[in-house]
Amino acid sequence: MTIDKRTHYCADVDISDVEKEVTLMGWAHRRRDHGGVIFVDLRDRSGMIQVVFNPEAGQSVHEEAHKIRSEFVLALKGKVRKRPTGMENPALKTGEIEVVVSELEILNESKTPPFSFDETDISENIRLKYRYLDLRRPAIQQNLLLRSKLAAATRNYFEENGFIEVETPFLTKSTPEGARDYLVPSRISKGMFYALPQSPQLFKQLLMVSGFDRYYQIVKCFRDEDLRADRQPEFTQIDVEMSFVTESDLISVMEGLMAQVFRKCLNRELTIPFPQLSYADAINRYGKDNPDVRFGLELADLTDILPQSNFKLFREVIAAGGVVKAIKLDKSSALSRKELDELKDFVAVYGAKGLAWARVNVTDWTSPIYKFLSADEVKKINEKMNTSEGDTLFFVADVPRVVHDSLGNLRLHLAKKLNLYKADDLSFVWITDFPLMEYSETEKRYVSMHHPFTSPRLEDLALLSSQPDKVRARAYDLVLNGSEIGGGSIRIHRKDIQNQVFSVLGLSDEEARSKFGFLLDALEYGAPPHGGIAFGLDRLTMIMTGAESIRDVIAFPKTQKAACLLSDAPSKVSIEQLMELSLKIV
């Protein structure tokens, strides 16, 4: 390069630099020839600035500028000037100024890109195949720049609060409990396998036994599970563990973290402490354990009003131990009859056999089920749901799981369809008191709601052997706008309680020792009370940037089939590599 020292990033030049000479480097975003004067929007990671090639400022430079095409790499020198009155571009940070170029060097040419960087509707497969080009797009670059700020703000917060960053192994022991492990064959120990960690859970607990007291790590984790918009096979956690703490201690520190990262990254001030809901309340009121509390549409339990109802479906469901619940849509968000009928198909996906609706009038309802309900039942429902003329009610009757799934998802669907919240609203809520275990019909045994190292509430310990599904966990999730962004618990630090939990989960002493022997041994050497949490950094970044997919906040993501279109991974390996590992493809 003959122009070898950049003085500014493109978007860092401002009105105070008028009449100064600057040196800029970047990509030609677009070029416009206005009959002699050539304008180029020069782009780098900071943004764009307009540069001008005027034959009066240098004929040779102007002739060279004719060669410029989209995505050519340029270095240039020039003088900053104010744009003529009326020619400003308020859409650009640098829209008041431009640079009149006196020296130009084309550092590299570019083929015509497979898509325009101004397009918004680009096939995701094309974007991922040419990810190095997709990453030049300003929107994606801004996502990754915010992700970087989030990681830096996180590290600064933990360092300021006495935490120690410790790296934990990627090649570790397979302890399948939940999602499938990614396995790595060992060349040295034939027939043996490492596993990539689903989380650093066991190691961070060992660090507490080791006396490190406050640990954190921004760490890669791996889970071989079915993918969707907010999941990836490899993802990043903000991982935390603390000794000698209660739930309230840990929650307070994590609220401080959230306040700092939103202040540093988005200039948003959060109100702390965040509200808290028990798991039971979240399910009963919102139908989900990750409720979006930016809007109402809370579930109302009408079971006690309708046990003797003449509406056969309600009566029979209640008699069989089911429930009848409803949500109320305010009159300002009225739906057409066609839209009401279409919602039956929506809830059917979640197992509901039907969706009853009623529009509230001054003295009665407009509803297919109105004729089956007594005046007293209608009156009590109106009172319980605090209805007004024009409100619409939606009813589902079934087993509790189906009712909660159906109405919980219906309220989200209606809120999005009817714009019942603002896109930039932020509503945090802690969910606490989860069940420690739930019965799996598939496995015919109890399984952990979080993981098997979660401490039960001590006052519930007596129920562990007789009624394990009634035992509450010392667990907590942080939910933001309906997405779980973090979850954790106070851990079991006593070997006797850990063995009790393993026993109820159906793990024999031999199995427990085979899978978790090193942790059980460590608990015998003065393990302190401890607890922790892990935040999904990718998911948090996704919410903070407003991205539609988690793939838009990860530099080189996988598709929903866990494939990398850029590098063609996963791919076949040579027979020699397989033989070296004593492996055979069946």
CORSUL-V746964 format. One record per residue. NEAR is the number of other ideal C-beta (glycine too) atoms within 8 Angstrom. Layout:
NEAR
NEAR
This chain:
6
4
11
5
5
8
6
10
10
15
11
7
13
9
7
4
11
9
6
7
8
13
12
19
11
10
12
15
10
8
11
7
7
7
4
6
10
14
12
15
12
17
12
12
5
7
12
12
15
14
15
12
14
9
9
3
11
9
6
6
13
13
7
10
12
8
7
12
10
10
10
13
12
16
13
15
9
15
10
13
10
7
12
5
5
4
6
8
8
5
4
10
6
13
10
8
15
11
17
11
15
10
10
11
10
11
8
6
6
11
3
6
11
6
10
5
10
5
7
4
3
9
5
9
8
10
11
14
8
12
12
7
12
11
10
11
9
9
7
11
11
9
13
11
9
13
11
8
10
14
10
9
12
14
11
10
12
13
8
6
9
6
10
9
10
8
5
9
6
6
6
10
6
9
9
6
7
6
7
7
12
10
9
9
10
10
6
4
5
8
4
7
8
12
12
12
12
10
8
12
9
11
11
14
15
11
11
17
12
6
7
10
10
12
17
14
12
11
10
7
12
12
11
9
8
4
11
6
6
9
9
11
11
7
14
10
14
13
14
15
14
15
12
7
11
7
11
6
9
17
11
9
10
13
12
11
12
13
11
11
12
13
11
9
11
7
4
7
6
11
3
8
6
10
8
8
12
9
12
7
8
15
11
8
10
13
14
11
9
11
15
13
8
11
9
5
10
8
15
10
9
12
10
6
8
13
8
4
11
7
10
7
8
12
13
8
12
14
7
6
5
11
12
15
14
14
14
12
13
7
10
4
10
9
8
6
5
6
8
10
7
8
14
9
7
11
14
9
7
9
10
13
5
7
13
11
12
12
12
13
8
4
3
7
10
7
10
5
10
11
4
8
11
7
5
6
11
12
8
9
14
10
7
9
11
7
9
7
7
8
13
15
17
13
14
16
12
13
8
8
7
12
18
13
12
16
16
13
14
14
15
10
10
13
13
8
6
8
5
11
9
5
5
5
8
9
9
11
13
13
16
11
9
13
11
15
13
8
8
9
5
4
6
5
8
11
10
10
11
9
9
11
11
16
13
14
11
6
4
12
11
5
10
13
6
6
6
12
9
8
15
11
15
12
15
14
13
17
15
11
10
10
10
10
11
12
11
12
15
13
12
10
9
8
8
6
11
14
11
11
13
12
8
11
12
6
9
5
6
6
9
13
9
6
10
11
9
8
12
13
8
11
13
7
7
4
12
10
8
15
16
14
12
12
12
12
15
13
12
13
14
13
11
11
11
6
10
4
9
15
10
12
12
9
6
7
10
11
12
5
6
9
9
11
9
10
5
7
6
4
5
3
5
6
5
6
8
11
8
7
10
7
7
4
4
2
